[in-house]
């Protein structure tokens, strides 16, 4: 027995330098250590044993790995059973209040179902006014540090008014006589479009559509330019989320044969004078898939603010600043000088963290197995085509910006040991596929050698 214990000790003692040496060798051979900044931190999941570190305290941009950190703070504040609720209340004067919960998954069908159920609960002929209480979060459309190309049409403006993810489909079709290009909008919400698209020769394979706002970023006028050789359908963010929501709310009312011909206005609801009649809910776990698997910036930012609303006890519409305060309060034990959080999705160029911070925060979060299991595995989300041999062993969140790539996650190694790691690569001139393969190699070394 004594020999076994000694042998095991020697094995661990010997394996550690090999583990570190293999990583060093991989970095040297790749050339990343010379041309880029590589931050790495690897720690045992169930202890404070640090297995490898390199530039672990150097402040770097986390890109979308920020999502797992801010979603983690939101998860701790909201708790795992939280539900995003859109509810209809009534008061003694037969006024209705649609209380928005900033539900990222609310759909037109959900609105239809709400009013269908409402008809079974009250006499809808007596409805006097319909108000919307939108006070859960504020309406600042984009966080600090986002660049022009990060905004519309690449990201939807942030708002509590959400239905069908605030997208509309635009069909771009060659006319029946192939003499011009038609833009077809079948959604009830219409984008104001100036169409300057041209036809390309059908056999040219030219398909170039450029979209911009005429007369500035706040303009409601959209200009389509370019040339197409075949039809296509595009998904674009709505420009006016409140208008889009109201149009679809009225459509749900009409669909259920409820007569209402007044305007829908904003008004804060007083809970002590109203009664909840019907509601529609989506769970935090359902919403997490948009954030942690699909890496959706809009959903990540919305969840961050909704959690902040609870954090401030709904005293006012929650802001990004409230959300950052919540984040700092939750993870203050891991903060070191210079760590800066500027948004809830990792898009901002002003975010600064380090590999040790990312790994230690995730290690804390993964004490809850339910949270760990929300993260993507190979074959899913942004890991769909990566590290497939680790399908049952890896859960992680990736991040990508120009010349930046990161991955933070948990890994069960070949010997069954559980570790938490963060890899951050910055200022790399290499192609992104090369950078991702370099990360894959690092994770493979950790898996095989520990």
WORA-V48981 format. One record per residue. N is the residue number from 0. PSI is psi as a letter, one per 40 degrees, with the letter a starting at -180 (none if undefined). Layout:
n=(N N)
psi=(PSI PSI)
//
This chain:
n=(0 1 2 3 4 5 6 7 8 9 10 11 12 13 14 15 16 17 18 19 20 21 22 23 24 25 26 27 28 29 30 31 32 33 34 35 36 37 38 39 40 41 42 43 44 45 46 47 48 49 50 51 52 53 54 55 56 57 58 59 60 61 62 63 64 65 66 67 68 69 70 71 72 73 74 75 76 77 78 79 80 81 82 83 84 85 86 87 88 89 90 91 92 93 94 95 96 97 98 99 100 101 102 103 104 105 106 107 108 109 110 111 112 113 114 115 116 117 118 119 120 121 122 123 124 125 126 127 128 129 130 131 132 133 134 135 136 137 138 139 140 141 142 143 144 145 146 147 148 149 150 151 152 153 154 155 156 157 158 159 160 161 162 163 164 165 166 167 168 169 170 171 172 173 174 175 176 177 178 179 180 181 182 183 184 185 186 187 188 189 190 191 192 193 194 195 196 197 198 199 200 201 202 203 204 205 206 207 208 209 210 211 212 213 214 215 216 217 218 219 220 221 222 223 224 225 226 227 228 229 230 231 232 233 234 235 236 237 238 239 240 241 242 243 244 245 246 247 248 249 250 251 252 253 254 255 256 257 258 259 260 261 262 263 264 265 266 267 268 269 270 271 272 273 274 275 276 277 278 279 280 281 282 283 284 285 286 287 288 289 290 291 292 293 294 295 296 297 298 299 300 301 302 303 304 305 306 307 308 309 310 311 312 313 314 315 316 317 318 319 320 321 322 323 324 325 326 327 328 329 330 331 332 333 334 335 336 337 338 339 340 341 342 343 344 345 346 347 348 349 350 351 352 353 354 355 356 357 358 359 360 361 362 363 364 365 366 367 368 369 370 371 372 373 374 375 376 377 378 379 380 381 382 383 384 385 386 387 388 389 390 391 392 393 394 395 396 397 398 399 400 401 402 403 404 405 406 407 408 409 410 411 412 413 414 415 416 417 418 419 420 421 422 423 424 425 426 427 428 429 430 431 432 433 434 435 436 437 438 439 440 441 442 443 444 445 446 447 448 449)
psi=(d d d d d d d d d d d d d d d d d d d d d d d d d d d d d d e d d d e i h h h h h h i i d e a e h h d i i h f d e h h i h e b e e d d d d d d d d d d d d d i d e i h h h h i h i i a e e f i i h h h h e f h e e h i d d d d d d d d d d d d e d i g e e e h d i h i h h f e d i a f h d i i i e i i d e e a h e d i i i h i e h h h f e f i i h h h h i h i d e f e i h i h h h e i d h h h h h h h f i i h i h d e e e h g h h h h i h i f i d e i e h h h h i a i i e i i i h i h i i i d g d d d d d d d d d d d d d d d e f h h h e i i h i h h h i h d e e i h h d i i h i h i d d d d d d d d d d e f h d d d d d d d d d d d d d d d e f f d i h h i d d d d d d d d d d d f d e e i i h e h h h e a e e e d h e e h h a i d d d d d d d d d d d e d h d d d d e e i i i i e i b e e d f i f d e f d e e h h i h i h h i h e h h i h h a i h h i d e e i h i h i h h h h i f h e i i d d d d d d d d d d d d d d d d d e none)
//
